[in-house]
Amino acid sequence: MKFTCLLVLLALFSGNVNAQTRSINGSVLDDASDEPVAGVTIRVKGGPQSAVTDAKGSFTINVPTTGGTLEYSHVGYEIGTTSIPAEGPLVIRAKKLNVSMDDVVVIGYGTAKRSGLTGAVATIKGQEIQDVPSPNIAGALRGRIAGLSVSQASGRPGAGISLNIRSSASSDQAQLLGVTTEPLYIIDGITVTKDAFDNIDPAMVEDIVVLKDAGSAAIYGASGANGVVLLTTKRGRPGKPRFSYNGYMGISDATRLPEMMTAYEHAIMLNDGFKIGNANASSFFRI
């Protein structure tokens, strides 16, 4: 009887969940050339639903029936939002980032104009990652910088997320000595540990620069053999004070609570086990 009721409740719950979402189709086109853009990530803002465009720039995503906003992002393109339409198909026009060759890029302990760079350097602004639902900055960088791999040891909540630049590797003997494939982490010119990097609030990030090759990371010597991640935090600016708030809320609850033994029932079970194992009399519970 209990099993039947549980099945009925699960069926009703599944029906309610499906009734709250609907599927829409769409495509992403380059705003300048009208060519389809593949690999664009589309997310429901504030929700878990997401999709990625295929080679033809097409996608299908489940959206709330109550409406809302879609966020889309891709390497080399501006992060944008669009309202969820009442019906499909949806056409999104993505704009490429306007990267000026006169932009100043932080390299090592100094700066240089982008036009004068000869090494492989990638830059991402803090505003591009501060609203990404991720446990830390490393997770927010997933799929946003070419040549930067983001991997997680497991799907367990709180599991570590590691970065790897251009598939750097180390031998088994080196790993026994504590060598890792992680890059060197620099925050405001100071070398920090991976834990310190993960603990930075994304809202405090001004920009992140990734030095990928030996030419751009040479100033750090052997420490930068696996690449360097430079993080610059925000600074105060003249003008009126500005306040912002960004928060997340979640509810975690068990779908089913098991029936537990009482202390008396547990003692009887243990005594039965002691009898089978011919345990000493002193091991038994007095009941």
Buried (B, 14 or more C-beta within 10 A) or exposed (E): EEEEEEEEEEEEEEEEEEEEBBEBEBBBBBBEEEEBBBEBBBBBEEBEBBBEBBEEBBBBBBBBEEEBBBBBBBBEBBBBEBEBBEEBEBEBBBEBEEEEEEEEBBBBEEEBEBEEBEBBBBBBEBEBBBBBEBBBBBBBBBBBBEBBBBEBEEEEEEEBBBBBBBEBEBEEEEEEEEEEBBBBBBBEEEEBEBEEBBEBEBBBBBBBBBBBBEEBBEEBEEEBBBBBBBBBEEEEEEEEEEEEEEEEEEEEEEEEEEEEEEEEEEBEEBBEEBEEEEEEEEEEEEE
